[in-house]
Amino acid sequence: MYGKYYTTNNNGGKWRKPSDWLNLPTPQEDEIVMLYPVRPIDNAFAVKVQGAYTIDWGDGVVENYNSGDQAEHSYDYNALNAPIDNTGCKQVIIKIKPQPNNTITNFKVNPTNDITANSIRAIKLNTPNLVGDRYMFIYQRELEDVMFLSHNLTSLSDIFYDTSVKKLYLNTKNIKSFFEAFRKSNMLDVTVDITNADDIQFMLAETSIRNLTLINRGSIPKKVKGLLLSSDIRNINLIGNKIIVADNTDLNYTFYNDFTQQCILENLSYAKGISHYGMYANNKYIKNIELDVGNSTNLKFFVYKCYSLRKLTLKNIPKTDIDIKYASLPREELIKLFNALPDCSGDSTSPTLTITGCRGVPDLTDDDKAIATDKNWTLVT
């Protein structure tokens, strides 16, 4: 991940390290350094590392641990001689390095996934053999600055789950899995290279991001389910391949409840997905959707409560129930949809088209509705 990182609440809009924070040194090869705020009470901290390792806790205590052991430490706030930040916390720099003939292959803050765990504020990793650990930084809600100088990661699954990272340097070009990578995180400007990714499911679900750039110069990920589920992303830009989903892809909830305001979603073209259930449900801003649904097995609720939707073009509509209730489509768009429906006359079953609550329903005439019903479609208004 590369790019510019900004915030709206300090230094004219650009994120900068708070002036009262200590500067982190550049880690040596196979070393991790962290900035940790020691509070007057409840200041215990824990990490877990694969590869026998040594920790300098920053308060004069240095300890050795076996590979896979959980390292825990409690600080004596009153006895600690360390710089104090503007919040009253005393700051220490924690250093982790492998013991002789060892290397760091896995690392995790908050090993027990405790939702109330204390958080680091900044971290630098120079770990060329690090293959990662799921939930590496889970619930580190004060973590703002992350730098990977080197790594061997192929998966970012849940690594930044529920964090508040503001500045992130991480080469993602060789990452295969972004499953839930940033779920529930609160981030600023983010650029992600998904060129070699095969799984971006829920990658940005429930996130708050101001600007997102997705780079894809290679293959198209087949796993995109829930990509932007309930996200609040102000702007989205795609560089490279403008189709972000491949044939026969599960599109369930991909853009569900997405609050994106200005993005390329309005003009994206899609390959044939196999399921579109809830794909755009509760999307408040999408205005124009064009989909090839020829392979779809489920078209229920896919534009549910899309209150800004003005145009809907469906290609190769299958003979299956369709539910577009509460989509804000005018009469002319509903008529266009009726004309695009396949003829089911003579079929043993009659598929249902539900248009309840659509803006243009009160304006439909009996002749308009007959376009659909004469094709043996059941129309629910």
N, C-alpha and C positions, 0 to 999 in steps of 0.2 A: 504494500500500500504506500502510495506516495501522495504528494500534493501540498496544498496550502491549508493551513489550519487557522481558523479564526473563531473568535467569540464576539458576542455583542456587548459584553459588559466590562471590558477593560482595554485601556491603551488604544483608543480610537478604533476598536473593532477587531484588532489582531491579537490572537492569544499569545501571551508572553508569560514566562515563568514569573510568579509573584516575587517581588524584590526581596521579601523576607525569607524565601526558601534558600536552603543551602544548594550549592552547585554540586551535581553528581560528577565524580571523576569518570574518565573514559576507562571502561573495564579492560583488563588484559584479556588475552585469548582464553576462552573457557572460564569466564568469570561473570558474575552477576552482581550489580550494585543497585541498592534501593534506598530511597529516602522515606524514612518512617517517622511520623509524629508521635511522640510519647506524651500521653495525656496524664493528668494528675491522678486519675483513677482508671481502672479497667484498661490496662495498657498491654495485655498479653498479646503475643504475636506468634504465628506458626507458619512453617513452610515444610515442603517435602521434596526431596531430590532423589533421582536415580543416578547412582554413581556415588561411591563413598566421598564425603564432602566435609569441608571445614567452613564454619560460620564465624565471622567477626561481627558480633551484635552491635558494635559501635559504642558500647559503654565500658569497654575494657575487658569484656568477657569474650573469649574465643573457645569454641567447642568443636569436637570432631563427631561425626555421625556416620553410621553404616549406610550403605545404599538402601533406599526405600524407607529409612527411619524418618519419623516425623520429628522435626526440631521445634521446640517450643521455648519461649523466653518471656519472662516478665521483668519489666523495668522498675527500678526504684526512682520515682520521679524526683523526690526531694534530694536524693543523693547524687542524681545525675548532673554533671557539669556539662551543659550543652547549650547552644544558641536557642533562644526562644522566638517563636514566630508570632505573628499578630493575633493568633487565636489562643495564645498561652501555652501551646504545645512546645516541648523541647524536642529538637530535631537530632536524629542520629542517622548515619549512613551505614547500612548493613551490607557486608560483602560476603559472597559465597564463591568458593572455588573448590575444584576437585582435589582429593588427596593424590599423592604420587601413584602413577600407573592407573588412574581412573579418569573418566570424562563425564560431563553432565549430559545425560540423554533425556531426562525428564525433569520438570520443575513445576511446582504448584504452590501458589499462595492460598491460604485458607483451605487446608487439606480436607477438612470435614464438611465443607460447603455450608458453613454457618452463616445464616443471613445477617447476623448481628456482628460478624467478625470485624475487627479493626482493619483499617485500610492503609496501604502505602500510598504515597502521593506521586512518586516518579520511580522509574526503573530503566536501567540499560542492561541489555543482555548481549554478550559477545560469545555465543555458544554454538559453534559450527556443527556440533553433533546432536543438538537438541531436536528431538522428533516430536516433542510436545506432550501435553496432557490435557484431556478434556476439562473444561471449567478452570483453566489455568489461573484466571484472574477473577473468578466469580465473586460477585458482591463487593468488589473493591470500588466502592462508590466515591471515594476521594481520589482515586487514581486518575491523574490528568495527563501525564507525560510518559509515553512508552517508546523506547527505541530498541529495535532488534538490529544490532550491528552485523550479526551473522546467525544463521539457523539452518536446520535441515527439516523444517516442517513441511508436511504434505497435507495436513488437515488443520483447519482452524475451528473445528466443531466446538461451539459453546465457549471458546476461549475468552471472549470479552462479554460474556453473559452478564447483564445488569451492572455495567460499569459506567463511568462518566469520563472516559478518555477524551481529552480535547486535542492532544497532539500525538500522532502515531506515525512512526516510521517503520515500515515492514514491507519487504519485498514479497508480494503475493503471486508473482508470475507462475511459480511452480506448484501452487496450492491446488489440490484436487477437490477437497471437500470444504465448503463454507457452511455446512449445516449449522444453523442457529449461531453462526460466528459472532454476530453483534446483537443478538436478541435482547431486547429490553435495555439496550445501552442508550446513553444520552451523549451524542457526539456532535461535532461541528462539520467542517468541510471534509468529505471523505472521497478518496479515489481508490478504487479496487480493480485490479487486473484479474479478470476471471477467464483469461485466454485458455488455460489448461484445466479449468474446473469441470467436474462432472456432476457436482451436487451443490446447488445454491438454495436448497429448501430452507424456508424460514430464516434465511441469512439476515434479513433486515426487519424481521417481525417485531412489532411493538417498539421500534426504535424512534428516537427523535434526532433527525439529522437535518442540517440546514441545506447543504448542497451535496449531492451524490453524483459521482461520475463512475460509470461502469465501462471498463475497457475490455473488449473481446475481439481479438484478432484471429481466433482459432475456431475450434469446434463449438457447437451450441450445447450447453448443458441440458441433459434430459430430465433432471430432477429439479423442478422449480416450485413445487407446491408451497404455498404460503409465503412466497418470497417477500412481499410487502404487507403481510397480514397486520392490520391495525397499526400501521406505521404513520409517523408524522414527518414527512420529508418534503421540504419546501421546493426543491428543484432537482430534477433528474436529467442527466445527459448521458447518451450512449456514444462511445467512440468505437469505430470498427463495425462489427456485425450488428445491424439494427434489429435483427430477429433474435430475441433472447430465449425463445422456447423452440424445441425441436418437435418433429412429428411424434405422434403417439405419446404425448406428455400429459401427466396429471396436472391440471391447472387449478385444482380446488383451492379456493381462498387466496389465489396468487396476489390479488390486489384488494382483498377484503378490507373495508374500513380504512382505506389509504387516504391520508389527508394531503397528498401531494397537490400543490397548486399550479406550478408551471413545470411541465415536463414533457418528454417525448412520448409519453404514454398515449397521448391523444392521436398520434400518427403512427404508432407501431403497427407493423404487420406481423401476423402470427402464422405459424405452421399449424397443422391439424392436431389439436389436443384430443385426448380420449375422454376427459372429464372436465367440465367447466363449472361444477357445483360451487356457488358462492364466489365465483372468480372476482367479480367487481362489487360484491354486495357492500352496501353502505359507503361506497366511494362517493364523496361529496363533490368532487371537482371534475371528474371525467366527463367530456362533452361529446366525443365522437369515438365510436367503437366499430371496428371492422374485423370480423372473425370468419375463418373457414372452420365450420363445425362438422364437416363431413364424417369424421370418425368419432364424434362425441357420443357418449352413452348417457350423459347426464347434463341437462341444460336447465336445472332448477335453481332459482334464486341467483343466477349469475349476474344480473344487473339490479338486484333488489335494492330499492331505495337509492338509486342513482339519481339524485334530484337535479343534477345539472346536465344530464344526458339529453342531447338534442338529436343525435343521429345514431342509428344502429343498422349496420349492414351485416347480414348473416349469409354466408355462402354455403351451398351444398347442405341445406338443412335436412337432418335425418327425420325419420318418422317416429319421433319420440316426444314425450311431454315436454313442453317449454313453459317456463314460468318467468315472466318479466314484470311481475307486479311492482307497483310504485316507482317504476322508472319514468322519468319526466319526458316521455316521448309525445310529440304532437301527433295530430290525426294523420298527416301525410306520411309520417314514418311508420305508423301502425299499418296503413294501407300498403306501403312498400313491403312490410313484413308479410302481410297476408298474401300478396302476390308471389312472394318468394317461397311460400310453403309448398312442399311436395303434395301431389294429388294422391290422396288415400282412398279415393272412391273405389268401392268393391273390396277393400280390405276388411278383415274380420273385426278389427279394432279401430277405434277412433282416437287418435292422440289428442291431448288437451293443450290448448294455448291459453294461459292465464295472463290477462292484461289488467287485472284489478288495480285501480289507483293510478293508472297511467294518465298523464295530463290530457291526452287527446280522446279518451274514452267517451266523455259526454258529447263530443262533436261527431262521433261515428253515426252514420246512417244505417238503416237496415241493409241497403245495397252494399255498403262497405263491408259489413259483417258477413254478408253472403259470399264474399270472395273466399273467406276461410271455410265457412260451413259447407259450401258447395263442394269442397274438396274433402269432405268427411272429417273435418277438424271440429272438435268441441271447443267453443269459445266461452271462456269464463270472464265476465266483465265485472 
